[in-house]
Amino acid sequence: MAVDITLDLLKAAVIKLAELTGENRFVLIGRATLAITAPAPFQEFARSDDIDLWPEGNEDAALDLCIQQMGEGSPFHIENGFYVERIGSWTLLTQPAGWVERSTKLTFEGVEIIALGLLDLAYNKLEANRQKDRDFLRAAFEAGLIDLLELKNFIHLHAPNDFAREKLAGYLNNLLG
């Protein structure tokens, strides 16, 4: 069952993951980024049953232990209502260049989080084009969290080539019906 990922819940996950891995810099993508990047009226968009988080410099750091302690069905999941999905940089292989510079950075007790920016998140979800991502994008457009024109301009400026631009434009047109 999904929970509202708040800054406090995010902090608890990041600090615990830092303790398990010995790392102090993490990448956060997916809906949980909205706990950091979304304006207050849109915090409910950070609702999720997992957060996508990994150590930036050492993706394999304590991987099995992290999955056991913080993954789906783990004690952390049972206690907090969400789990940590240990993914990696491969999920951002097609993310437009410059995403790190556009990201939001936040530090909890000396542990830094690099959170995917709002338009980068929308791009990522549009590119994934899964039903849950399409549903999220429709709701985000309708609520005013994501501006359609801004996303179109972002795609035009940042998609790596014409093929990607056309594919994403097609996904967007189908999404808007």
N, CA, C and O of each residue as an XYZ file, in Angstrom:
708
protein
N       0.840     -1.174      0.000
C       0.000      0.000      0.000
C       0.892      1.246      0.000
O       1.851      1.319      0.768
N       0.594      2.188     -0.824
C       1.404      3.397     -0.966
C       1.249      4.325      0.242
O       0.202      4.375      0.886
N       2.315      5.045      0.518
C       2.304      6.047      1.587
C       2.790      7.374      1.008
O       3.442      7.409     -0.036
N       2.464      8.451      1.695
C       2.980      9.758      1.304
C       4.441      9.831      1.727
O       4.750      9.823      2.919
N       5.326      9.902      0.763
C       6.752      9.992      1.070
C       7.040     11.440      1.471
O       7.028     12.343      0.635
N       7.293     11.640      2.736
C       7.597     12.968      3.270
C       9.106     13.125      3.403
O       9.858     12.164      3.243
N       9.532     14.328      3.695
C      10.962     14.544      3.936
C      11.452     13.706      5.110
O      12.567     13.184      5.077
N      10.633     13.573      6.144
C      11.038     12.771      7.302
C      11.211     11.297      6.937
O      12.174     10.659      7.363
N      10.281     10.759      6.150
C      10.412      9.364      5.728
C      11.610      9.182      4.800
O      12.344      8.199      4.899
N      11.792     10.131      3.912
C      12.938     10.083      3.001
C      14.243     10.134      3.793
O      15.179      9.385      3.513
N      14.292     11.010      4.767
C      15.488     11.119      5.616
C      15.766      9.796      6.327
O      16.913      9.349      6.367
N      14.744      9.169      6.883
C      14.928      7.890      7.583
C      15.516      6.844      6.635
O      16.413      6.092      7.017
N      15.015      6.797      5.408
C      15.512      5.822      4.433
C      16.953      6.113      4.043
O      17.780      5.203      3.977
N      17.250      7.364      3.789
C      18.598      7.738      3.350
C      19.619      7.490      4.453
O      20.692      6.948      4.191
N      19.302      7.875      5.665
C      20.234      7.669      6.786
C      20.465      6.173      7.013
O      21.600      5.746      7.227
N      19.398      5.380      6.968
C      19.531      3.924      7.141
C      20.367      3.320      6.013
O      21.226      2.475      6.263
N      20.119      3.747      4.773
C      20.887      3.225      3.643
C      22.356      3.643      3.751
O      23.249      2.871      3.403
N      22.603      4.848      4.227
C      23.986      5.304      4.428
C      24.682      4.449      5.482
O      25.853      4.102      5.328
N      23.970      4.111      6.541
C      24.544      3.256      7.586
C      24.885      1.870      7.037
O      25.941      1.316      7.342
N      23.995      1.325      6.238
C      24.223     -0.010      5.687
C      25.359     -0.048      4.668
O      26.118     -1.015      4.611
N      25.470      1.011      3.865
C      26.438      1.000      2.757
C      27.760      1.667      3.083
O      28.776      1.357      2.460
N      27.768      2.575      4.046
C      28.959      3.375      4.313
C      29.130      4.499      3.304
O      30.148      5.190      3.312
N      28.151      4.685      2.446
C      28.207      5.743      1.422
C      27.524      7.007      1.948
O      26.725      6.947      2.883
N      27.850      8.160      1.333
C      27.248      9.412      1.803
C      26.672     10.282      0.684
O      26.409     11.467      0.887
N      26.479      9.694     -0.482
C      25.883     10.439     -1.601
C      25.018      9.471     -2.406
O      25.494      8.445     -2.892
N      23.731      9.820     -2.535
C      22.761      8.921     -3.159
C      21.989      9.634     -4.255
O      21.796     10.849     -4.212
N      21.553      8.860     -5.236
C      20.715      9.362     -6.316
C      19.291      8.891     -6.050
O      19.054      7.723     -5.742
N      18.350      9.819     -6.176
C      16.941      9.541     -5.963
C      16.186      9.894     -7.234
O      16.286     11.013     -7.735
N      15.426      8.930     -7.753
C      14.584      9.207     -8.911
C      13.168      8.741     -8.581
O      12.919      8.257     -7.477
N      12.261      8.880     -9.507
C      10.895      8.427     -9.298
C      10.080      9.416     -8.486
O      10.521     10.526     -8.186
N       8.886      8.981     -8.144
C       7.914      9.856     -7.473
C       8.424     10.422     -6.155
O       8.046     11.531     -5.779
N       9.263      9.693     -5.454
C       9.756     10.169     -4.157
C      10.533     11.472     -4.284
O      10.672     12.203     -3.303
N      11.043     11.776     -5.480
C      11.742     13.053     -5.661
C      10.817     14.221     -5.364
O      11.272     15.300     -4.985
N       9.524     14.007     -5.537
C       8.562     15.085     -5.332
C       8.454     15.498     -3.872
O       7.958     16.585     -3.575
N       8.911     14.648     -2.954
C       8.975     15.041     -1.544
C       9.950     16.204     -1.375
O       9.862     16.970     -0.415
N      10.882     16.323     -2.324
C      11.885     17.392     -2.298
C      11.544     18.504     -3.278
O      11.683     19.682     -2.952
N      11.098     18.140     -4.477
C      10.991     19.117     -5.561
C       9.614     19.724     -5.767
O       9.504     20.796     -6.362
N       8.561     19.070     -5.293
C       7.208     19.574     -5.566
C       6.820     20.670     -4.574
O       7.116     20.567     -3.383
N       6.169     21.701     -5.058
C       5.624     22.717     -4.145
C       4.624     22.070     -3.187
O       4.036     21.037     -3.506
N       4.435     22.670     -2.033
C       3.592     22.103     -0.966
C       2.226     21.590     -1.428
O       1.825     20.509     -0.996
N       1.497     22.301     -2.276
C       0.170     21.792     -2.652
C       0.208     20.483     -3.438
O      -0.834     19.859     -3.638
N       1.378     20.062     -3.883
C       1.486     18.878     -4.731
C       2.206     17.717     -4.051
O       2.587     16.753     -4.715
N       2.392     17.799     -2.754
C       3.127     16.754     -2.048
C       2.484     15.376     -2.179
O       3.180     14.364     -2.100
N       1.158     15.322     -2.380
C       0.505     14.017     -2.502
C       0.993     13.237     -3.721
O       0.795     12.024     -3.802
N       1.624     13.920     -4.661
C       2.169     13.228     -5.826
C       3.401     12.393     -5.470
O       3.856     11.585     -6.280
N       3.936     12.583     -4.278
C       5.077     11.787     -3.815
C       4.609     10.461     -3.209
O       5.413      9.718     -2.645
N       3.338     10.169     -3.323
C       2.776      8.928     -2.766
C       3.294      7.722     -3.558
O       3.197      7.674     -4.785
N       3.847      6.749     -2.820
C       4.437      5.586     -3.480
C       4.596      4.450     -2.480
O       4.555      4.665     -1.269
N       4.773      3.260     -2.990
C       5.071      2.140     -2.097
C       6.569      1.827     -2.074
O       7.012      0.929     -1.358
N       7.347      2.580     -2.870
C       8.792      2.398     -2.853
C       9.491      3.702     -3.244
O       8.889      4.607     -3.822
N      10.762      3.763     -2.912
C      11.587      4.867     -3.388
C      12.749      4.271     -4.176
O      13.303      3.236     -3.806
N      13.101      4.935     -5.255
C      14.188      4.495     -6.138
C      15.450      5.240     -5.729
O      15.590      6.434     -5.992
N      16.364      4.530     -5.085
C      17.510      5.175     -4.439
C      18.717      4.255     -4.533
O      18.609      3.045     -4.334
N      19.882      4.850     -4.843
C      21.111      4.050     -4.866
C      22.315      4.928     -4.538
O      22.284      6.140     -4.754
N      23.384      4.307     -4.011
C      24.612      5.051     -3.722
C      25.263      5.480     -5.040
O      25.523      4.645     -5.905
N      25.519      6.755     -5.187
C      26.033      7.265     -6.458
C      27.376      6.666     -6.846
O      27.560      6.250     -7.990
N      28.298      6.619     -5.927
C      29.661      6.219     -6.264
C      29.927      4.732     -6.216
O      30.955      4.274     -6.715
N      29.020      3.963     -5.622
C      29.247      2.530     -5.453
C      27.893      1.827     -5.448
O      27.359      1.494     -4.390
N      27.352      1.608     -6.628
C      26.005      1.049     -6.738
C      25.871     -0.321     -6.103
O      24.774     -0.710     -5.703
N      26.964     -1.057     -6.004
C      26.911     -2.404     -5.445
C      27.128     -2.439     -3.933
O      27.103     -3.515     -3.335
N      27.338     -1.285     -3.308
C      27.640     -1.243     -1.879
C      26.552     -1.947     -1.072
O      25.393     -1.533     -1.072
N      26.945     -3.013     -0.389
C      26.070     -3.766      0.509
C      24.722     -4.086     -0.128
O      23.693     -4.073      0.547
N      24.729     -4.371     -1.423
C      23.491     -4.554     -2.167
C      22.580     -5.616     -1.546
O      21.402     -5.355     -1.301
N      23.110     -6.792     -1.296
C      22.283     -7.865     -0.727
C      21.752     -7.482      0.649
O      20.583     -7.716      0.957
N      22.608     -6.895      1.469
C      22.189     -6.472      2.804
C      21.102     -5.405      2.718
O      20.138     -5.436      3.483
N      21.253     -4.468      1.797
C      20.252     -3.403      1.638
C      18.911     -3.973      1.197
O      17.863     -3.564      1.696
N      18.945     -4.909      0.270
C      17.698     -5.526     -0.192
C      17.042     -6.294      0.960
O      15.827     -6.238      1.148
N      17.861     -7.006      1.716
C      17.338     -7.782      2.848
C      16.765     -6.866      3.929
O      15.699     -7.148      4.476
N      17.464     -5.777      4.239
C      17.065     -4.893      5.336
C      16.045     -3.823      4.951
O      15.272     -3.363      5.792
N      16.046     -3.425      3.655
C      15.208     -2.283      3.272
C      14.345     -2.537      2.037
O      13.565     -1.671      1.642
N      14.476     -3.706      1.429
C      13.723     -4.020      0.222
C      12.294     -4.429      0.515
O      11.842     -4.395      1.659
N      11.597     -4.813     -0.527
C      10.197     -5.209     -0.403
C      10.068     -6.377      0.575
O      10.774     -7.379      0.460
N       9.149     -6.231      1.546
C       8.922     -7.253      2.559
C       9.904     -7.240      3.713
O       9.808     -8.069      4.618
N      10.845     -6.314      3.694
C      11.876     -6.227      4.735
C      11.310     -5.629      6.029
O      10.193     -5.111      6.050
N      12.100     -5.711      7.107
C      11.686     -5.054      8.348
C      11.449     -3.546      8.145
O      10.509     -2.988      8.711
N      12.284     -2.898      7.355
C      12.106     -1.467      7.069
C      10.759     -1.229      6.387
O      10.038     -0.298      6.746
N      10.421     -2.057      5.418
C       9.158     -1.941      4.684
C       7.981     -2.107      5.636
O       7.038     -1.316      5.606
N       8.035     -3.123      6.472
C       6.949     -3.382      7.414
C       6.782     -2.211      8.378
O       5.658     -1.808      8.680
N       7.885     -1.670      8.857
C       7.834     -0.580      9.827
C       7.388      0.746      9.216
O       6.669      1.510      9.860
N       7.808      1.030      7.972
C       7.585      2.354      7.391
C       6.503      2.410      6.305
O       6.059      3.497      5.937
N       6.083      1.272      5.799
C       5.038      1.256      4.788
C       5.530      1.452      3.365
O       4.731      1.482      2.430
N       6.833      1.584      3.194
C       7.443      1.673      1.866
C       8.799      1.010      1.934
O       9.333      0.779      3.018
N       9.355      0.704      0.775
C      10.651      0.043      0.734
C      11.572      0.762     -0.238
O      11.143      1.613     -1.018
N      12.848      0.400     -0.173
C      13.840      0.980     -1.064
C      14.041      0.034     -2.236
O      14.387     -1.133     -2.056
N      13.824      0.544     -3.417
C      14.064     -0.194     -4.656
C      15.493      0.124     -5.069
O      15.786      1.244     -5.490
N      16.386     -0.856     -4.950
C      17.788     -0.640     -5.296
C      17.952     -0.789     -6.801
O      18.062     -1.894     -7.331
N      17.965      0.324     -7.453
C      18.202      0.356     -8.887
C      19.572      0.987     -9.091
O      20.353      1.075     -8.144
N      19.873      1.420    -10.282
C      21.184      1.999    -10.513
C      21.173      2.994    -11.646
O      20.127      3.328    -12.202
N      22.350      3.453    -11.970
C      22.502      4.490    -12.991
C      21.980      4.048    -14.345
O      21.668      4.888    -15.189
N      21.877      2.739    -14.568
C      21.350      2.240    -15.839
C      19.948      2.771    -16.109
O      19.537      2.868    -17.265
N      19.203      3.118    -15.049
C      17.848      3.642    -15.250
C      17.851      5.038    -15.856
O      16.817      5.528    -16.307
N      19.008      5.669    -15.864
C      19.110      7.029    -16.407
C      19.975      7.090    -17.666
O      20.400      8.171    -18.074
N      20.234      5.944    -18.277
C      21.102      5.922    -19.455
C      20.574      6.793    -20.586
O      21.364      7.353    -21.347
N      19.277      6.919    -20.710
C      18.713      7.734    -21.788
C      18.195      9.077    -21.284
O      17.534      9.811    -22.019
N      18.497      9.393    -20.033
C      18.096     10.696    -19.483
C      18.894     11.784    -20.195
O      20.082     11.601    -20.461
N      18.263     12.906    -20.505
C      18.997     13.975    -21.193
C      20.222     14.437    -20.408
O      20.212     14.508    -19.179
N      21.259     14.744    -21.149
C      22.493     15.264    -20.540
C      22.162     16.489    -19.690
O      21.263     17.265    -20.015
N      22.892     16.643    -18.615
C      22.711     17.802    -17.742
C      21.724     17.572    -16.614
O      21.415     18.501    -15.867
N      21.222     16.347    -16.476
C      20.220     16.104    -15.430
C      20.780     16.364    -14.038
O      20.053     16.827    -13.159
N      22.053     16.076    -13.828
C      22.638     16.309    -12.498
C      22.641     17.804    -12.184
O      22.343     18.207    -11.060
N      22.976     18.616    -13.171
C      22.977     20.062    -12.969
C      21.568     20.594    -12.722
O      21.401     21.597    -12.028
N      20.555     19.934    -13.282
C      19.167     20.367    -13.089
C      18.544     19.758    -11.833
O      17.439     20.135    -11.444
N      19.240     18.832    -11.205
C      18.693     18.135    -10.039
C      18.641     19.062     -8.825
O      19.226     20.145     -8.809
N      17.925     18.595     -7.823
C      17.881     19.284     -6.532
C      18.721     18.465     -5.573
O      18.585     17.244     -5.489
N      19.584     19.150     -4.855
C      20.441     18.455     -3.897
C      20.023     18.841     -2.481
O      19.713     19.996     -2.190
N      20.026     17.853     -1.634
C      19.612     18.047     -0.250
C      20.525     17.199      0.625
O      20.936     16.110      0.226
N      20.840     17.696      1.812
C      21.717     16.952      2.711
C      21.009     16.682      4.032
O      20.434     17.585      4.640
N      21.060     15.429      4.463
C      20.551     15.010      5.768
C      21.731     14.479      6.564
O      22.321     13.465      6.191
N      22.083     15.147      7.651
C      23.128     14.667      8.552
C      24.390     14.242      7.804
O      24.956     13.184      8.077
N      24.820     15.069      6.867
C      26.042     14.805      6.114
C      25.881     13.839      4.953
O      26.863     13.506      4.291
N      24.670     13.387      4.694
C      24.399     12.476      3.584
C      23.646     13.250      2.509
O      22.569     13.791      2.755
N      24.233     13.294      1.307
C      23.647     14.086      0.224
C      22.738     13.239     -0.667
O      23.029     12.081     -0.968
N      21.643     13.846     -1.072
C      20.718     13.233     -2.035
C      20.733     14.102     -3.283
O      20.654     15.328     -3.200
N      20.834     13.465     -4.420
C      20.713     14.128     -5.717
C      19.363     13.673     -6.273
O      19.219     12.530     -6.708
N      18.375     14.570     -6.257
C      17.015     14.211     -6.659
C      16.733     14.707     -8.070
O      16.934     15.881     -8.381
N      16.272     13.809     -8.907
C      15.920     14.131    -10.281
C      14.945     15.302    -10.302
O      13.962     15.308     -9.561
N      15.217     16.292    -11.148
C      14.352     17.465    -11.259
C      12.988     17.120    -11.824
O      12.803     16.060    -12.423
N      12.041     18.011    -11.633
C      10.654     17.765    -12.007
C      10.487     17.481    -13.501
O       9.829     16.506    -13.863
N      11.058     18.298    -14.369
C      10.912     18.049    -15.801
C      11.699     16.815    -16.242
O      11.282     16.108    -17.159
N      12.823     16.559    -15.600
C      13.555     15.324    -15.876
C      12.732     14.113    -15.450
O      12.737     13.089    -16.133
N      12.026     14.222    -14.325
C      11.155     13.141    -13.875
C      10.037     12.908    -14.893
O       9.741     11.766    -15.244
N       9.425     13.983    -15.359
C       8.350     13.859    -16.347
C       8.880     13.220    -17.630
O       8.225     12.353    -18.210
N      10.054     13.642    -18.070
C      10.690     13.067    -19.257
C      10.900     11.568    -19.052
O      10.577     10.757    -19.920
N      11.442     11.217    -17.893
C      11.727      9.824    -17.556
C      10.455      8.990    -17.563
O      10.446      7.878    -18.091
N       9.404      9.504    -16.992
C       8.129      8.783    -16.933
C       7.495      8.682    -18.310
O       6.920      7.651    -18.658
N       7.597      9.752    -19.099
C       7.057      9.720    -20.458
C       7.808      8.693    -21.295
O       7.204      7.935    -22.053
N       9.111      8.675    -21.152
C       9.928      7.732    -21.914
C       9.634      6.285    -21.506
O       9.597      5.401    -22.361
N       9.427      6.038    -20.217
C       9.103      4.684    -19.748
C       7.754      4.235    -20.313
O       7.578      3.076    -20.691
N       6.820      5.160    -20.362
C       5.524      4.944    -21.019
C       4.760      3.729    -20.481
O       4.028      3.073    -21.221
N       4.934      3.437    -19.186
C       4.149      2.380    -18.556
C       2.795      2.969    -18.153
O       2.656      4.187    -18.045
N       1.817      2.126    -17.933
C       0.484      2.620    -17.561
C       0.550      3.501    -16.320
O      -0.066      4.567    -16.289
N       1.288      3.073    -15.292
C       1.373      3.866    -14.066
C       2.038      5.218    -14.318
O       1.713      6.196    -13.644
N       2.956      5.288    -15.268
C       3.613      6.553    -15.597
C       2.671      7.460    -16.376
O       2.642      8.670    -16.151
N       1.905      6.883    -17.286
C       0.914      7.673    -18.021
C      -0.144      8.221    -17.071
O      -0.547      9.379    -17.186
N      -0.593      7.396    -16.137
C      -1.579      7.850    -15.146
C      -1.021      8.990    -14.311
O      -1.704      9.984    -14.065
N       0.226      8.841    -13.876
C       0.875      9.898    -13.101
C       0.936     11.194    -13.900
O       0.582     12.256    -13.389
N       1.382     11.112    -15.147
C       1.519     12.314    -15.970
C       0.175     12.989    -16.220
O       0.077     14.214    -16.137
N      -0.857     12.213    -16.525
C      -2.191     12.804    -16.715
C      -2.619     13.572    -15.473
O      -3.073     14.713    -15.566
N      -2.473     12.948    -14.318
C      -2.861     13.590    -13.056
C      -2.006     14.830    -12.784
O      -2.515     15.844    -12.306
N      -0.722     14.751    -13.084
C       0.178     15.891    -12.845
C      -0.155     17.061    -13.763
O      -0.072     18.216    -13.344
N      -0.530     16.779    -15.010
C      -0.953     17.849    -15.925
C      -2.259     18.470    -15.435
O      -2.399     19.692    -15.372
N      -3.204     17.608    -15.094
C      -4.522     18.080    -14.664
C      -4.438     18.938    -13.407
O      -5.135     19.946    -13.288
N      -3.581     18.536    -12.469
C      -3.444     19.273    -11.210
C      -2.595     20.537    -11.352
O      -2.633     21.413    -10.488
N      -1.835     20.630    -12.437
C      -0.962     21.789    -12.616
C       0.434     21.616    -12.040
O       1.199     22.578    -11.968
N       0.772     20.402    -11.629
C       2.131     20.151    -11.136
C       3.133     20.286    -12.269
O       4.192     20.891    -12.105
N       2.791     19.717    -13.423
C       3.672     19.785    -14.590
C       2.961     20.573    -15.672
O       1.810     20.295    -16.007
N       3.650     21.548    -16.209
C       3.106     22.362    -17.285
C       3.420     21.684    -18.621
O       4.579     21.405    -18.928
N       2.388     21.427    -19.402
C       2.530     20.721    -20.671
C       3.479     21.446    -21.625
O       4.337     20.815    -22.242
N       3.334     22.745    -21.747
C       4.194     23.509    -22.650
C       5.650     23.447    -22.192
O       6.554     23.317    -23.017
N       5.880     23.539    -20.892
C       7.252     23.433    -20.378
C       7.849     22.066    -20.700
O       9.018     21.969    -21.074
N       7.049     21.013    -20.557
C       7.555     19.674    -20.865
C       7.847     19.541    -22.358
O       8.869     18.968    -22.736
N       6.970     20.060    -23.202
C       7.224     20.012    -24.644
C       8.513     20.745    -24.994
O       9.314     20.250    -25.787
N       8.715     21.915    -24.410
C       9.953     22.676    -24.645
C      11.168     21.913    -24.118
O      12.217     21.892    -24.761
N      11.027     21.294    -22.960
C      12.111     20.505    -22.379
C      12.507     19.372    -23.328
O      13.690     19.149    -23.587
N      11.508     18.666    -23.838
C      11.778     17.572    -24.776
C      12.467     18.104    -26.022
O      13.440     17.520    -26.498
N      11.966     19.207    -26.546
C      12.555     19.796    -27.750
C      14.028     20.159    -27.523
O      14.871     19.925    -28.389
N      14.324     20.727    -26.366
C      15.691     21.179    -26.067
C      16.632     20.045    -25.658
O      17.824     20.088    -25.963
N      16.104     19.038    -24.972
C      16.990     18.073    -24.321
C      16.970     16.657    -24.879
O      17.873     15.877    -24.578
N      15.978     16.301    -25.678
C      16.000     14.957    -26.254
C      17.270     14.826    -27.088
O      17.658     15.777    -27.765
N      17.917     13.675    -27.053
C      19.235     13.537    -27.681
C      19.231     13.565    -29.210
O      20.265     13.823    -29.828
N      18.076     13.301    -29.821
C      18.032     13.265    -31.288
C      16.576     13.368    -31.759
O      15.641     13.350    -30.959
N      16.419     13.475    -33.080
C      15.080     13.616    -33.657
C      14.213     12.391    -33.393
O      13.015     12.521    -33.142
N      14.808     11.204    -33.447
C      14.045      9.983    -33.188
C      13.422     10.031    -31.792
O      12.233      9.756    -31.632
N      14.218     10.377    -30.790
C      13.714     10.456    -29.411
C      12.644     11.538    -29.291
O      11.620     11.330    -28.639
N      12.878     12.687    -29.915
C      11.886     13.771    -29.881
C      10.549     13.310    -30.447
O       9.498     13.547    -29.851
N      10.596     12.652    -31.600
C       9.366     12.190    -32.251
C       8.671     11.105    -31.429
O       7.446     11.100    -31.308
N       9.447     10.199    -30.873
C       8.875      9.129    -30.049
C       8.167      9.722    -28.831
O       7.037      9.343    -28.521
N       8.831     10.650    -28.143
C       8.242     11.254    -26.952
C       7.035     12.112    -27.300
O       6.052     12.135    -26.559
N       7.103     12.813    -28.419
C       5.950     13.616    -28.859
C       4.761     12.706    -29.141
O       3.625     13.045    -28.811
N       5.017     11.558    -29.747
C       3.961     10.588    -30.010
C       3.360     10.064    -28.725
O       2.139      9.967    -28.605
N       4.211      9.718    -27.748
C       3.725      9.261    -26.448
C       2.863     10.333    -25.796
O       1.807     10.044    -25.234
N       3.330     11.572    -25.881
C       2.602     12.689    -25.271
C       1.248     12.894    -25.963
O       0.236     13.096    -25.292
N       1.228     12.843    -27.272
C      -0.041     12.984    -28.006
C      -1.018     11.872    -27.640
O      -2.204     12.126    -27.429
N      -0.517     10.634    -27.564
C      -1.378      9.513    -27.170
C      -1.877      9.674    -25.734
O      -3.021      9.344    -25.424
N      -1.023     10.174    -24.882
C      -1.377     10.388    -23.470
C      -2.509     11.392    -23.346
O      -3.427     11.213    -22.545
N      -2.438     12.440    -24.136
C      -3.430     13.510    -24.038
C      -4.698     13.190    -24.819
O      -5.728     13.845    -24.658
N      -4.604     12.164    -25.674
C      -5.740     11.670    -26.430
C      -6.372     12.671    -27.262
O      -7.347     12.375    -27.953
